[in-house]
Amino acid sequence: MNKSKNQFSLELQILIEAIKLTLLNTPPEKFKELVNLPTVDWDKIRKLQEYHRIRPLFYEACRLVGFENNIVARYKKFSRSQVLNNIASGIELVRLLTCFSENDIQCIPYKGILFIDKLYGNRMLRESGDIDILVKPEEAFRALKLLLEDGYVFCSTFYEITETHDELLEELIDRTQLQELSLRKELASGIAMNIDFHWAVGETFHQYNLEVDELFEESGIETFQRKQLLIPNTKTIFKMLLNHHGGRGCWLTLKHFTDLIAFRNQYPEDYFNNGDAWAKEAKMGKVFEMGDAIIETVFLESEKYAGYEPKIQKEIFNYWEDVKSYDLFSSKLSHRNIYRKLQDEPLSWLGMAHQFLKYYSIPNKIERERLLVFPDRFVYLNAFAKFISYLWYRVRLKSK
């Protein structure tokens, strides 16, 4: 397999060069040279794109150098549909935020359209699907009821919830350790709109210092999508990005870096002067340091972080290259190991295992049905039952 000087495959290096061309304004010659090589495995490019989710950006890079083939033609079509989806999502997001405000529920946009607007200046380079919104925990019940009354329904791969009585909604909010729910609605235009409804910014096991109340305090009324709405400020956007992409995601996709680079481009003074302090304030100092180190090393090819945590970087790069399925136990284990090493305060395997045992022990309505369920006080038994149920479903899936 062809390898670059960074030991990436030719196909992964092409994706990296696309990011450099479109977001860092590097000369186009390198990208043009690579995509025209006869040894490029375009099926691998396709698989990498499905994992890294940077298709509009990649298409833009190809457009800039005048390169076309069947795969790029697909991404051209995808990018155009993404534009329409982003416009529809933006309109729906504004409608929902306005609706919440009229019902005295504070709600702010999270990721997605917010990043497209604030980080990319509405340049259609970011691949996006769902609308993400965040409310305060104490307002989650009313907000969820409002969405259901508006025509949204629950959706998930693992469960079907048709009842929406108050007791069930309260249980969903109280027991769902993911602290988010997915909902779906068919708009009059025929577009299916998906919402990720959050009342926290991460699963319950995280140690990061990122309270929802603080994020709302750091938000203010401003013009967003031509409306006056409650919108996160730059500091809050930075913390959201760092939490989701680096803290939870451990920088395991290139899309995580397109957003971080876009933030760096849009708000350079905050990135360089305040980023480190903001990250440490949220207990994500090492998370930010790793993200910045990879930008400098991989995308800018500088020596600023020469020799910085090579083992962790190698583990992250292996994820980039191998297109790991997160549903595999080995992938989950690898992810958890990187997560453990990126904590500001050292986290042992035993300490992390204890956190996850508590997280997985609590049965809830949005997961696959467990084979066995015990009362909540039996933490280890419930965690074991979760693991056995996972293995059972994996065996059944393979047998089919």
N, C-alpha and C positions, 0 to 999 in steps of 0.2 A: 504493500500500500504506500502511495506517495505521502511523504510527511513534510511539513513546513519546518522552518528553523525552530519554531515553538513546539515541535513534536505533535502538531495537530494534523489530522488527515487533510488531504487536499480539499475535500468537500466542506469540512468545518472551517478551514481557513478562508474559503470563498465567502461563507456567511459572515465571518469576522471582518473581512475586507469590505463587505457590503455595508456593515455598520460604520466602519471608518470613513467610507466614501460619503454616506448620506448624513451622518451626524457629526463627524469630525473634519469634514471637508478636505480629506486627503486627496492627492492627485489620483485620477481614475485609472492610470496606466496599469497598476498592479492588479486591480480587480478585473479589468478588461483582459489582461494576459491570462489570468487564472481561469475565467469562465470559458475562454476559447481553447483551452487545452483539450486534446482529444481523449485524454485519460480520465476526464471527469465522469464520475458515476452519478448520473442524474437521478437514478432511483434512490440513491443514498441522500442526495440533496432533498428530495421529496420527503423522505423519512425524518431527516433532521429538521425540516421546516415544520412538520406536524408536531414535533416535540418543542422546538424553540419558539414557534409562533411569531415569526417576524416576516411573514409573507409580503405585506404591503411595502415594507422597507426594502426587502430584497428586490421586489419588482422595480421600485424606484431606482435602485442602483443599476439594474439592467437597462432601464430606460435611459439613464444618464450616459451609458457607454454604447447605446444602440445595439444591445445584444438581445436576440430573440431565439426561442425554440419552443417546443410544445409545452414544457413545464412552465416556462416564463409566461406563455400565453394564458395558462390556467391562473397564474398569479395575477395577471392583468385583470382577468375577469373577476377573480376573488377580490382584488383591491377595489374595483368599482362597486361591487356589492357591499363591501365594507364601508365605503363612503355613505351609501344609502342607509345602511344599518346604523352608522354613527349619528347621522342626521336624525333618524327616527328615535334613536335612544336618547339623544340630547333633548328633543322635544318632550319625550315622555318623562325624562328625569326632571325637567323644569316643571312639568305639570304636577308630578308627584310632590316635589318640594313645596310648591305653592299650596297644594292640597293639605299637606301636613301643617304648614304655617297657618292656614285658615282654621285649622282645628287645634291650634295651640300646642302642636307637637314640634319640638325642635328636631331637625333632621339635616344632615349634611351629606354631600356626595363623597364617595370613597373610591379611589382608584379610577379605572376606566375613563369615562367621559371627563372627569376632573383632570386626569393626567393629560389627556388629549388637548384640553383647553389651556391648562396652565403650563405644561412642560413642552408641548409640541407646537403651541400657538395655532392649534387646529389644523396643522399640516397632517394630512391623512397617512401617516407613517406607522401608526401604532395599531396592531391587531387587537381587536376588542370584541367581546361578546355580550356579557351580562351587564346590567346596571347594578352597581353596588351602592347601597345607602346605609347610613349609620344613624342610629337613634340612641338616646340614653336608656340604660337598662330599665329604669322605672317607667319609661314611656313605651317600652317594647310591646306590651300587651295591647294598648290602644292603637299603636301604629300598625300592628299586625292585623287587628280587626278591620282597620280602615282599608288596608290593602285587599283583604278578602271581600269586603263590601264593594270594593271598586271592580271586582271581577277577577282578581288574581287567584290562582289555585296553587296548592303545594305540588312540587315536582321533585322527583329523585329517582335514581336508578334502583334503589333498594326498598322503597316503601311507597305505599299509596295511602294518602290520608284524605278521606272524603268528608269526615265529620269536622265541624268547626265550632263546636260549643266551647264556652268560656273555660271550662275545666281542662279541656284538652290543650287549648292554646297556652294556658298558664303552665301546664306540664311541659310542653315543648320548650318554652322559654327557660323554665327552671332547670330542666334536666338535660338539655342538648349541650353537651360539653364543647362542641364546635363553636357554639355561640353565634350561629348564623343559620338561616333557613333559605331554601331556594323556592321561588314562586314563578309562575308563568301565566301569561295572558295573551290571547289572540286579539290583536288590535283590529279595528274596523278596516284598516288598509290591507289586512292579510298578513302582516308581519307578526311573528311570534316574539314577544318581549319577555326576557328572563330577568329576574331580579334576585340578587343575593342580598338578603335582609340581615343586617348585623346589629347587634346590641353590645358588642365588644370588638376589639381588633385582634382577635386570636383565640386559640383554644385555651382552656382553663389551666393547662400545665405550664404555660410560659412564665418566666420570672421577670420579664421585661417590665419596666416602669412606664407604662403607657395607659393612663386612665382616660376613660371616655370623657369624663367631666372636663379634664384638662384640655382635650382636643376641642371641645365646644367653647371653652373659655378663650382659646386662641383663634377662634373663627370670628368672622364679622360680616356685616351686610355689605355686599359689593355687587357690581354688575357681572353676571355670569349667564352666558347664552342669551344676552340682551334683556335679562331680568334682574331685579334687585333681590338677591337671595342670601341666605346665611352660607358662607363659603369658608373653608379652611384657609388659614394664612400660610405663608411659605414654610414656616417652622413646622406646622402641623402636616403639611404635604410631605415634607422631608421625613418626618417620623413615620407617617403612614407607609411611605415607600420603603424605608429602612426595615420597618417591622415586617411587612408582607414579603418583600423580595429577599432581604438578607436574613432577618431573624427567623421567620417561618420557612422561607424558601431556600435559605442557605446559598443563594446565588447560583442555583443549579440550572438556570436556563439563560440564553442570550437575551431574551426579552427583559429579564431583570436588569441587565446592563444597559439596554437601550433607554430604559426609563431613568436610570441613574445618570447616564451621560447626558440625557436631555435636561435633567434637573441641573446638572453642572453647567451646561451651556446657557440655560435660561437665568439661573441665579448664581453666577460665579462668586460673587462676594459672600453670599451666605454659605455656599459650599465650602469655600476655602477658609473663611474667617470664623464661621459658626458651626459648621458641620460636625467637627470633632466634639465640641462642647455639647451640642444638642444630642449627639449619639450617646455620649457618656451619661447625660442626664436621664436618658431612657434605658440605661444599662445595656446599650448596644455599641459600645466603643469598639470592640474587636470586630463586630459585624461590619461596621463602617470602614474600619481600617482594611479589612479583607477586600471589600468592594472597591475601595480606592486603589489598593495595591494591584488588583487585577486590571483595572482600567489603565493604570500606568504601565504595567508590564505587558499586557496582551494588546491593548488597543493603541497605546501611545508609544510602545516599545522603548520606554525609558528605563533608567537604572535606579530610579528613586527608591524602589523597594527590592533591590537586588538581594536574593537570598531569604526573602520574607516567607516564613511558613510554607516551605516547598511541598511538604507532605499533604497539607490541607488543600493547597492549590491543585495538586495532582489529583486528589480525590474529586474535587469539583470538576476538573477538566475531564475526568473519566465519565462523569455524568453527561457532560456536554456531548462527548464523542459516542457513547454507547447507546444513547437514546433509551435509557432505562425505563421500564414500566414501573410506575410508583406503586402499583397494586401488588407487586412481587414482594415477598417477605425479605429477600436479600437486599432489594432496593430500599425498603423501609429501614433496614438495619444500617445500611451505608449512610443514608440520610441522617439518621439519628446520631451516628458517630460524628459526622461533620457538625451537626447542631451542637453536640456536646463540646466540641473543641472551639466553637465560636463564642462561647459564653464569657462575659467579663470576669465572672467569678468561677473558678475551676469547678467542673461538674463531673463527678465520677460516674462510671457505668452504673454503680449501685444506686447513686442518688438519682440519676436519670430514670432508671428502671422503676424506682419508687414513685416518681412523678407520673410516669405513664401508666403504672398499675392503677393509681387513683383515677386517672383520666378515663381509662378503658373499662373500669369496673362498673360504672353507672349505666345501666341499660336505658335506652331512650327510643322514642318512636321513629327516628329517622335512620336508624341503622338496620342492617339485615337482622331478621328475627334470630335470636339466640336459641340454641338447643336447650339450654338450661338457664334459669334465672333464679338468683337467690336474693333475700332481703339486702338492702343497701349496706348494712353493717358488715356483711361478709365480703370485704373488699377483694381479698385475694381469690376467693372462690368465683366471684363474678368476673374478675380479670381472666382467670383460667378458662371460664366458660366462654368468654369472648374469643380467646385464642383457639379453643377447640372448635367453636362454630366457624371461625375463619378457615381453619384447615378443612373442615367438612365441606364448605362451599367450594373451596379450591379443588378438592378431589372430585366433587360432582361436576364442576366445570370441565376438568380435564377428561373425565369419563365420557362426556358428551362429544 
